Amino acid sequence: MVFEIYPLTKEGVKPDDTLRLGFTIDDLDAVIGKLKNSGRKIIKDPALTEWGYVSIIEDLDGRKIELKDSHKIRG
């Protein structure tokens, strides 16, 4: 599967940073650990919230991505 977002036209100079994707994954702590070890920016460490166990990371273009653990319950 390929999933691509094209936020910048040829004439554009600043990408759209208002888009925020969210993904539900099986083991948030393990994924965040791997991302930290690879030097990726973690905006918000995993925490139990009213929406579940979530973390926010930043992609290479500076956009926020929300990751939610599929197994941990809401706060």
C-alpha positions as MATLAB code, in Angstrom:
seq = 'MVFEIYPLTKEGVKPDDTLRLGFTIDDLDAVIGKLKNSGRKIIKDPALTEWGYVSIIEDLDGRKIELKDSHKIRG';
ca = [
       0.000    0.000    0.000;
       1.177    3.499   -0.776;
      -0.259    6.504    1.049;
       0.965    9.896   -0.103;
       0.086   13.488    0.741;
       1.054   16.302   -1.563;
       0.809   19.460    0.526;
       2.850   21.785   -1.646;
       2.188   22.968   -5.185;
       5.089   23.775   -7.494;
       4.544   27.462   -6.770;
       4.233   26.986   -3.004;
       6.954   27.796   -0.517;
       5.479   26.531    2.762;
       3.800   23.123    3.141;
       0.344   22.825    4.674;
       0.986   22.050    8.339;
      -2.661   21.978    9.402;
      -3.215   18.384    8.309;
      -2.977   15.862   11.134;
      -3.212   12.143   10.606;
      -3.933    9.590   13.296;
      -3.140    5.897   13.342;
      -4.113    3.155   15.785;
      -1.263    0.731   16.407;
      -0.729   -2.363   18.556;
       2.209   -1.399   20.797;
       2.642    2.349   21.167;
       5.461    2.156   23.706;
       7.551   -0.089   21.444;
       6.998    2.131   18.409;
       7.844    5.314   20.333;
      10.998    3.635   21.645;
      12.101    2.798   18.096;
      11.308    6.308   16.888;
      13.287    7.884   19.736;
      16.249    5.599   19.015;
      16.189    6.657   15.357;
      16.226   10.352   16.277;
      12.649   11.186   15.313;
      10.934   14.082   17.094;
       8.373   13.080   19.721;
       6.090   16.048   20.411;
       4.091   14.367   23.195;
       5.216   11.225   24.988;
       2.619    8.468   25.373;
      -0.047    9.286   27.941;
      -3.444    7.940   28.934;
      -6.094   10.497   27.901;
      -9.837   10.577   27.513;
      -9.298    9.371   23.914;
      -7.002    6.486   24.846;
      -3.260    5.948   25.214;
      -1.817    8.386   22.680;
       1.371   10.069   21.567;
       2.080   12.778   19.015;
       5.116   12.641   16.761;
       6.399   14.850   13.972;
       7.014   13.640   10.427;
       9.981   14.717    8.313;
       7.990   17.647    6.871;
       7.050   18.965   10.318;
       3.464   17.672   10.404;
       1.954   16.171   13.535;
       0.899   12.521   13.572;
      -1.149   11.056   16.405;
      -0.510    7.451   17.365;
      -2.994    5.602   19.569;
      -2.508    2.221   21.211;
      -5.235   -0.223   20.261;
      -4.983   -2.203   23.511;
      -4.897    0.380   26.293;
      -8.139    1.805   27.590;
      -9.209    5.415   27.953;
      -8.317    7.513   30.956;
];
